[in-house]
Amino acid sequence: MLQRRIRPVTELFPDEGGRLQPWRTVRGVFTMERGFAGVLARGTRLETSTGVVNIANGAHGGTALYELAPTGIDG
């Protein structure tokens, strides 16, 4: 598999005092045969020196999964 490194766009989020701080964020979408299945988002403060945004490097994150209704069930 070949991947290309990109420079993510910096986004501003409020800190504990309400001041906007720059964060580096990444998002992903889960799909399955029947369509959309969920999303993943991770972010780290811009002053973090890592180039990889993941939990092991101190990023904050969350995942939301979406369950489709079963097919073939009436009512």
Residue pairs with C-beta under 8 A, 6 or more apart in sequence:
8 24
8 25
8 26
8 53
10 22
10 23
10 24
10 46
11 22
11 23
11 25
11 43
12 20
12 21
12 22
12 23
13 20
13 21
13 23
13 43
14 20
14 21
15 21
21 45
21 46
22 45
22 46
23 43
23 44
23 45
23 46
24 43
24 44
24 45
24 46
24 48
24 53
25 41
25 42
25 43
25 53
26 41
26 42
26 43
26 53
27 39
27 40
27 41
27 42
28 39
28 40
28 41
29 36
29 38
29 39
29 40
30 36
30 37
30 38
30 39
30 40
30 65
31 37
34 68
34 71
35 68
36 66
37 65
37 66
37 68
38 63
38 64
38 65
38 66
39 63
39 64
40 61
40 62
40 63
41 61
41 62
41 63
42 53
42 54
42 55
42 59
42 60
42 61
43 53
43 59
43 60
43 61
44 50
44 53
44 57
44 58
44 59
44 60
48 57
48 58
50 57
50 58
53 59
55 61
